[in-house]
Amino acid sequence: MPAREGSVALMLIAALVFYILFLVVPLIYILSIALHADPFSLVVNPKYFSPYLSQEPLAVFERPDGRVIYIVRGFNYGVIPNSLIIASITTVLCLLIGTILALIMSRYVFPLKGLLSVLLYIPMLPAPFVNAFVAFKLFDPVGGLIPWLLVDLLGLPWGIGFQEMAGVILAQIMAFYPIAFINISASMLSQDPSAEEQAINLGGRGFTLFRTVTFPLSLPGFLASASTIFIFSLEDLGGPIAFKFRYTISYEIYSSFRQAVAGSLSPVTALLALILLAMALSVFIATRELAGRRRYVLAGKGGRVFQPSRRLGPLSLLAIYIVIIPLIFFTSLPQVGVFIFALAGSSWLRGPLPLELGFGHVLEAFSDPVAMRALYNSIIYSLSALAIMILVSICVAYPSQRMGGRLAIAVDSLAMSALTIPGLVIALGYLYYFMDLTGLLGLSYQDSIYSIALSIIIAYSVRKAPFVIRATYAGIQQIPESLEEAALNLGSRRAGVIARITMPLAKLSIVGGALVGWVYAFSEVSVSVTLGGLAAVGINHAAPMTFIMSDYIANKLQAVAVAASLGVILIITEITAIAVANYITRQRLAIISI
């Protein structure tokens, strides 16, 4: 590389060192500690593998008035099979719902379509743990809204409720199916319309057209959705905590952080994290391999994209209005319930409907010093992480786009791999890693607020930087290299060209990506509820707001209004960030908390 490119080489090396220190090394820690665990102990322990059904999947609750509530509980085959079962069922059902909705919204024109397209984004607005608890409240056999509607309001002799594994699956489907809808509909809308037009001219209609043309060309979005939903499901904590189903890998790793506070941490936890990582990577690699086996037809020349023009018949319209619209409204209830809990507080816990509504509970939340400290921590952590993400994104995106080469591609791939690694795995690796680092300085990691804060900030940066990197890469890609070459020919150094020409011209893309990255960090769950809870929670604690939300839902349910109020802040922040990022980048963006 010429001497004048030394600054680019330095950027690339700095990014490589950053990811080696804060992504590769923590994963090596997990691997090295997992080697001390006995895998056979997992296989023979019925807690982790139970070949026999340890509970009835369906239970019956008889009310004093003689009416029956059927409780769908699901199975319990042990921690590891349970996680696979939940993730598999959630992924399949989300893909089914998402594909049907994507086909309807991308191929047909009908009244209220614009409204539905907006409502479909509502389930994606996360208020971690509170969303899942609202889902639990909806289907609670005793005092749940749905059983009350069926039995007391409609007068049916029976009702239905969900608990344990079945409840976790239900909550995940309600939260994750929009991911499938967005990805698959994007694939369908980006297809060359001539592909379907030719098939129709040859007699292709209905399901045959979908099976032979539309769906095969939508496989990239379908497979991307499958891997994303599967990984999200594996590491979900809100469902297991809200539905009191503790037999999942994610909850086992989460609960192990409480053992770390007491000074003990079993190597089995590292082995479980390794299994979780292997599951996530296996699905990701498999879906990428399937997607890469064939070429896909996208938009034709001139940017022609699919414009829906087909009109639905009376029966299809009826199906949309009596099935699809109620489904979308129903799956938006967890977000609506967050606002209701913020206004009603614990009064909604005493019956199927809230007994009171008012802003008193919201004001109570803002007077809670623990919650307000958590909000302050989340703002500071996410803004600090944002500064690191922007620097890292420039160091990764510029060499990758302008210089290429194996090292640049390797660093870019390493940075993007953080998206495929469950946050619980990164959190556990950071726990081992920072315990050793602070030990070398004579400090106790669990007792040092500043050490915990630093580890959370870096973890946020590593996990959320890919979104900023991709936006920065796209912005640099749109800038003609001739502008940089002209400045170099006039004697400018590469660092000056980047600072005075490239970055100012790419600033809109960087700002749009930075907004998305910041909101992802602000609403981050996995790292927050694990590392954030290591130190004692007092007035001057180190925990982010999502940890306080999980702690109040799991242990202080009478303070549900506080957790819900924090959830409202998250939802409003996410909506604002989406709107601003959409305006800046002129693209449709969505925020998903991981």
N, C-alpha and C positions, 0 to 999 in steps of 0.2 A: 504494500500500500504506500503511495507517495507520502512524503513528509507532511504535506499540507492536510492529509487525511488522518493524521495522528489523533485529532480530537474525536473523530468518529470512532476510531479504534478504542479510545479511552471510554467513550460512552458505552460501547458494546461490552467492554470488559467490566465496567462498573455494574451494568445490568446483570451480567453473568455472575459476578461475585454476590450481588444482592440475592439472587434466586438460589445460589448454592447455599448461602448462609441461612436463608430463612424459608426455603422450601425443601431442598434436597437433604440437608443435614437433619432437620426434624423428622423427615420420613425415615432416614437411616437410623435414628434413635429408636423409632417404633419397631423397625425390623430387628435391630440388635436386642432389644428387650423382649420382643416376642419369641426370640430363639430360646429364652430361658423358661418359657412356658411349656407345659406338657400337652400337646394336642390331644392325646388319648384321654386326658382328664375331661375335655369338653365332650368327647364322643360318648363317654360312659355316664356323664352327669345328666340326669333327666331334666335339669334346669335348662340345659343348652340343646339337647337332643332328646325328644321324647317320642319314641316310635308309636306309642299308643295314645289315642285321644284322651286327654286328661280332663275334659269337660264336655258337657252336652252343648251342641251348637245352638240349640233353641231352648229357651226356658219359658215358663208360664207364670205370670203374676196375676193372682186373682184379687180384685179390689173388694172392699167390704160390701159394695152393692151387688156383687156377683158377676160383674163384668170382667172380662179377661184382657190382659195386655200380653201379647206375645213378644218376648224379648229375644232379638237376634243377637247372639253372642259371638259366633264364629268359633274358631278352633284354637287349640293351644298345643303345638307340637314341640315346644321348646324355643328358646331365644333365637337361634339361627334359622331354623325352618320358618318360624313365624315372620321374620323380617322378609324372607324371600316370598312367602305367600302373600303378605300384605302388598309388597312392591309389585308383584306380578299381577295380582287382581286389579290393583289401582291403575296400573299402566294400561292393561287391556281395556278396562271400562272407560278410562279417560280417552284413549285413542278412538274407541267406538263412538263415544258422544262427540268428541272433537271432529271426527271425520264427517259425521252426519251434518253437524252444524256448519262446518266449512263448505261442504257441498251445497247446502241450501243458500248460504250467504254469498258464495262466490259465483253461483251459476243462475240464480233466479232473482226476479224482481217481484216484490209484493208489498202491500201496505205495512207500515210500522217497521220496515227493515232497518231504517236508520236508527230508530230507538233501540232495537234489539242489538245492533252492532255496538252501541254504547254500553248497554247493560251487560254485555258479555265480558267487558273489562272489569266490572265491579268485583267478581270473586277473586281477581288477581291482586286486589289491594290488601296487603297483609297487615293485620294487627296480631302479631304472633301470640299464640296461646289463648288470647281472648277469642279469636275466631273459632278455634277448636272447642273452647268451653261453651260458646254459644251453640255450636252444633250438638254438643252433649245436652245442653238445656232443651233444645228442640225435641230430642228423642228420649229424654229421661222418662223411664216408665212411671216414676212417681213425680208428678208435677211438671212433666214435659208438655210443650205446646202442642206437638203433633198428636200424642195420645189423647190430650184433652179435646182437640178439635174433632177427632174421630169418634170418641166415646161420649163426651158430654155435650158437645155442640151439635154434631150430626146424629147422635143417638144410636150409633152402631153398637152391637153387643161385644165388640172386640176392638182393640187398638194395637199399635205396633211401636216398639221401642228398640233402640240399638245400644249395645254396651260392648266393652272390651274390644276384641279384634274387629268385629263388624263395625263398631263405632269409629274406630281409627280409619278403616277403609272408607267409610262414608264421608268422614271429614276431609280426607285427602282427595277423594274424587271431587268434592264440592270446590276445593281450592285449586286443584291442578288441571282440571279438564280445559280451562281456557288456554293453557299453554299449548295443548294439542290443537285447539281451534285456530290459534294465531299462526302457528308454524305451518299447518296443513293448508289453511286458506291462503297464506302467502305463496306457497308452492303452486296452488291451483290458479291464483291470479297472475302468476308470472309465466304461465305456460303460453306457448304460441297457439293462438286460437285456431290456426289452420289445421292443427293436428286433430281436434275434435270435428272441425268442419268437414274434413276429408272422411272421417269415420262415419259421420252422419250421412254424407252423400253415398257411402257404400252400404247404408242400411243399419248402421249402429244406432241403437236407441236404448234409453233407460239404463238398467243395471248392466247390460252388455257393454254399453259405451263407457260406463264408469269402471267396470272391471278390466277392460282391455286398453283403455286410453287414459282416462282421467286419473285413476288411482296409480297406475305405474309411473306416470309423470310426476305424481305428488310424493313419491317415496322419499326424496330428500327431507321434506318437512315432516313426514310421518316418522321416519327413523330418528331424526333429531329430537322430535317430541318424545319418542319412546325412551331414549337414553336419558333425557333431562328429567322426565317424570319418575323414572325408575330410581335415579340417584336422589332426587328430592324426597321420594317416599322412604328410601332406606334411612336417611338421616333425620327424618321428621321427629320432632320431640313434642310438638303441641298436641297431637292426637293421643299418643300414649299417656301423657300427663293428664289431659282433660278426661279421657275415658278410663283412666286408672288401669291401663293395660301395660304392665311393667316388663313383659316378656319380649322385648325387642333388643337388637344390638345397640341401637341408638340410646335407649334408656339405660342399658347396662354401662355404656361408656359415660353417659351423663352422670349416673349415680357414682361412678368411680372417682369423680372429682371431689365428691364429699369425703371419700376415703383419703384422698390426697391432703385435705385440710387436716386430717387427724394424723398425717405422717406416714400412712401406709398405702401402697398402690400395687396391686397384684400384676405380675407379668401377663396374666390371662387377659387383662384389659388391653394390653398392647396386641395380643394375638387376635382379640375381637376386632380391634381397629384395623389390623392387617386383613382380616377376612372381609370387613366392610369395604376396604379399599379395593381388594381383589374383585369383589362383586361389582362395584361401580366401574372399574376399569374394564372388566370383561364385557359388560353390556355396552360401554362406550366404544370399545375396539370392534366388537361384533357389528354394531350398527354402522360404524364408519366403513367397515369392510363390505357390508352389504350395499351401502350407498355408493361405494366406489367401483362396483363391478360393472356398471353400465353408464352410458351417457344419457343425459336428460335434455329434452327440448325445452328451452326457456322462451323468452319473448323474441319475436321475429325481428327482422330488420326495421329500423326506424323506431324501435322501442314499443312496438305494438303489443299491448297487454290485453288480457281477457276482460271484456266488458260484458257483464251479465245482462242478458236481454230476454231470457225465457220467462214465461209467466206460468204460474202454478194453476192447476185446475182446482175446482171447488173442494174436492176431497183432500187434496194436499194442503190447501189453505186452512181447512178445518183442522187437520192434524197439527199444523204449526200453532194455531191459536189455542187448541185444547191440550197440547202436549209440550211443544217447544217453549212457548212463552211462560207457562207455569214452571217449567223446569228452570228457566233462566232466573225467574223471580225467586224460586225456592233456593237456588244455589247462591243467591245474593243475600239471603237472610243472615248468615254469619257477620257480614259487614254491617247490615242494618242493626243487628243485635249489639254490636260494639257501641253504637250511639245510644241504644236503649239502656244498656247497662251503665253507661256513663251518666245518664239522666236519672235512672231508677235505683241504681246501687243494689244493695243486697235485698231490697224489697222484692225483686224479681225471683229471688231464690226461694221464696216462700209459696209460690204458686205458678200456674202456667202463664199468667199475665202479670205485668208489673203493677204493683199496688200504688205507686206514686211516680211522678215524673217532675223533675225540676233541676235547676242549675246548681242547687246546693251541693250536690255530690261532686260536680265538676270543680267548684270552688274549693271543696275539701281536698281534692286531689292536688290542686295548686298550693295548698297550705301544708301538704305532706313533705317534710324536709328530705326524707329518704328518696321519694319519687322525684322531687325537683333536683336533687343532687345527681340522680341517675340521668335525667334529661340533660343536665349540664355536661355530665361525662360523655354522653353520646354525641353531643355537639362538638366538644373538644376533640374526642377521638376521631370522629368522622372527618372533621376539617383537617386535622393533622395528617390523617391517612390520605386525604385528597391531595395534599401538597406532595407527598411521596409518590402517589400514583401518577401525577402529572409528570414529575421528573423521570420516573421509571418508564412511562409510556413514550416519552421523547427519546430516551436512550435505547429503547427497543425498536420503536416504529421507524425512526429515521434511518438507521443503518440497514434495517430489513428492506425498506422500500427503495432507498437510493443506491446502496452498495451491493446488497445480496450476499451471496457466498454461504458456505456451509455453516460457519460459526453464527452468522446473523440468523439463518433459518433455525439453527438449534436453539438459540436464545429465545427467539420468538415462540417456538414450539414449547419450550420449557415454561415461559410466562403464561401461555394460553392453557397449559395443562392444569393450572390451578382450578379451572372451571370444572374439571372432571373429578377432582379430589374432594370427598365429603369434608365439610367444615369440621366435623367432630374428629376426624383423623388429624387434620392440621392442628386443632386445639390440643389434642393429646400429645402430639409431637412437640409442640411449643412448651407444654408443661414439663416434659422430661428435659428438653433443651435448656430452658431458662432456669430450671432448678440447678442445673450444673453451672451455667454461666454466672448466676448470682452467687452460687456457692464458692466459686473461684474468687469472688470479691468479698467473701466473708459475710454475705447477706442471706436472709431467708426469703426466697421468692414468694411464698405464700403470705408472708407478713409484711411485704413491701408493696405499698399502694402504687408507688412510682414504677416499680418493676412490672407489676401486673398491667398497669396502664400502657407502658411501652410495648409489652408483648401483644396487647390487644390492637394497638395502632398498627404495628407491623403486620399482624395477621390480617387485619382489614385490608391493608395495602396489597398484600400478596393475593388475597382472594378476589378482590374487586378490580384490580388493575387491568385485567383483560378487556373490560368494557371501555376503558379509557384508551388502551392501546389500539384497539380496532378503530375507534373514532379518529385517533391521531393518525393512524396509518392511512385511513381514507382521505383525511384532509391533506396530507402530504402528497398523496397520489394525484390529487387534482391540480397540484401546482406544477407548471412547466419547469422542467429542469434547466431550460435555457436561461431563466432568470438567475438561478444560482451560478450557472457557468459564466454568465456575464460579469457578475460580481467577483467571482474568483479570478477571472482574466484581468480585472481592474486592480487586483492586488489584495482583495479581502481574504481573510482567513476563513476556514470552514466554520469555526465556532461563531464568528461574526455574521456570516451568511445565515446560519441557522437562527441566530437570535434576532437579526434585523430584517430578514426577508421571509424565511420559511415559516417560522412560528407565527408572526403577525398575519400572514396570508391564510394560515390553517387554524386561526384562533376560534372561528365559529364551530368547526368540527370538534376541536379540543374542548371548548366550553360545553357543547352538547354532551359529549362523552363524559366529561367531568361531572356534570349534573347527575347523570345516571349512576356513575360510580359512587358519588357522594351519598345518594339516597340508598343505594345498596349497602353501603357501610353504615349509614345511620340506622337502618332497620335490620342489620345483621343479627342472626340468631345463634348459630352453632357456637361460634367463638365466644359470644357475649355471655351465654348462659353457663358456660363451662369455666373459662378463665376468669370471667367477671365475678364469679361467686367464690373464688378462692380465699379472699380476705374477708374479714368480718364486715357485715353490712351495718354501718352506723351513719351518723350525720355526714361524715367525711369519708365515704366509702369509694371504692374504685369500680363498682358495677355499672354497666350501661343500662339503659331503660328496658331493653328486652329481658334482661335478667330479673329486674324487679317485677316485670309483668309475669314472668314464669313463677317467681317465688310467691307472689300474692295469689295467683290462681291455684298453685299447688298447696300452699301452707297457710294463707291468710285470706280465705275466700270472702270474709266479711268486708274486705277492702277491695272487692271486685271493681267498684266504681273508679278507684285510683288506677288500676290496671287498664280499665276500659278507656279512661280519659287519656292515658298515654297512647293507647291504640288510636284514638281519634286524632291525636297530634300526628302520629305516623301516617295515617290515611290522608289527612289534609296535606302533609308535606309531600307525600308521593304524588298526589294529584297535581299539585302545583309544579313539581319538578317535571312530570310528564308533559304538562302543558307548555312549560318554558322550553324544554328540550325539543319538543315537536316544532315549536315556533322557530327556534334557532336553526335546527337542522333540516326543517321541512320534511321530516320523516316521521312515520308512525312508530313510536317507541312504547315499550311497556316495562314496568318495574316489577320485578319478582324478587321477593326476599329469599335468600338461600341460607 
